[in-house]
Amino acid sequence: MEQKKLSDLTNEELLIEAKKMKSTAIINAFLIGLLIGILIYSVAVNKLGFLTLILLFVIYKFANNAKYNKEEIEKLLTERKLKP
């Protein structure tokens, strides 16, 4: 499925994307915190190894997992005078 441009989304679709972005950010923050905790524990126990690299990669992927740019969505919401 091809990703639509943000300007092509209807008001309802734009509001839905804004709500999805908020809930996804909360879940990602929790998972990133959990993985950082595991990473700190593995460093404290001196178990540096392949698991550490995998965890760092997963944290990076979670942090950069946005489907649309947050600033663009907020700009379109203010232009259309919509509240998320």
C-alpha positions as CSV (number, residue, x, y, z in Angstrom):
1,M,0.0,0.0,0.0
2,E,1.4,3.4,-1.0
3,Q,1.7,6.2,1.5
4,K,-0.5,9.2,0.8
5,K,0.8,12.7,1.0
6,L,-0.3,14.5,4.1
7,S,-1.9,17.3,2.1
8,D,-4.1,14.8,0.3
9,L,-5.6,13.5,3.6
10,T,-9.1,14.5,4.6
11,N,-9.7,16.3,7.9
12,E,-10.9,13.0,9.5
13,E,-7.9,11.0,8.2
14,L,-5.5,13.7,9.5
15,L,-7.1,13.7,12.9
16,I,-6.8,9.9,13.0
17,E,-3.1,10.0,12.0
18,A,-2.5,12.6,14.8
19,K,-4.2,10.3,17.4
20,K,-2.2,7.3,16.1
21,M,1.0,9.3,16.4
22,K,0.3,10.2,20.0
23,S,-0.5,6.6,21.1
24,T,2.5,5.2,19.1
25,A,4.8,7.7,20.8
26,I,3.7,6.6,24.3
27,I,4.2,2.9,23.4
28,N,7.6,3.6,21.8
29,A,8.7,5.6,24.8
30,F,7.9,2.7,27.1
31,L,9.7,0.2,24.9
32,I,12.7,2.4,24.6
33,G,12.9,2.8,28.3
34,L,12.5,-0.9,28.9
35,L,15.3,-1.6,26.4
36,I,17.6,1.0,27.9
37,G,17.0,-0.6,31.3
38,I,18.0,-4.0,29.9
39,L,21.0,-2.4,28.3
40,I,22.1,-0.8,31.6
41,Y,21.6,-4.1,33.4
42,S,23.7,-6.0,30.8
43,V,26.5,-3.4,31.2
44,A,26.3,-3.6,35.0
45,V,26.6,-7.4,34.9
46,N,29.5,-7.1,32.4
47,K,27.7,-9.0,29.8
48,L,28.6,-6.8,26.9
49,G,28.2,-8.7,23.7
50,F,25.9,-9.2,20.7
51,L,22.8,-8.5,22.7
52,T,24.0,-5.0,23.4
53,L,24.3,-4.3,19.7
54,I,20.9,-5.7,19.0
55,L,19.3,-3.6,21.7
56,L,20.9,-0.5,20.4
57,F,19.7,-1.2,16.9
58,V,16.1,-1.9,18.2
59,I,16.2,1.4,20.2
60,Y,17.2,3.3,17.1
61,K,14.5,1.7,15.0
62,F,11.8,2.6,17.6
63,A,13.1,6.2,17.8
64,N,12.9,6.6,14.0
65,N,9.6,4.8,13.4
66,A,7.4,7.8,12.5
67,K,5.2,7.2,9.5
68,Y,4.7,10.9,8.9
69,N,6.7,13.9,10.0
70,K,5.2,15.3,13.3
71,E,5.9,18.9,12.4
72,E,4.0,18.5,9.1
73,I,1.0,17.1,10.8
74,E,0.9,19.8,13.4
75,K,1.3,22.5,10.7
76,L,-1.6,21.0,8.7
77,L,-3.8,20.8,11.8
78,T,-3.2,24.5,12.6
79,E,-3.8,25.5,8.9
80,R,-7.1,23.6,8.9
81,K,-7.9,24.9,12.4
82,L,-8.3,21.3,13.7
83,K,-7.7,20.1,17.3
84,P,-6.3,16.6,17.8
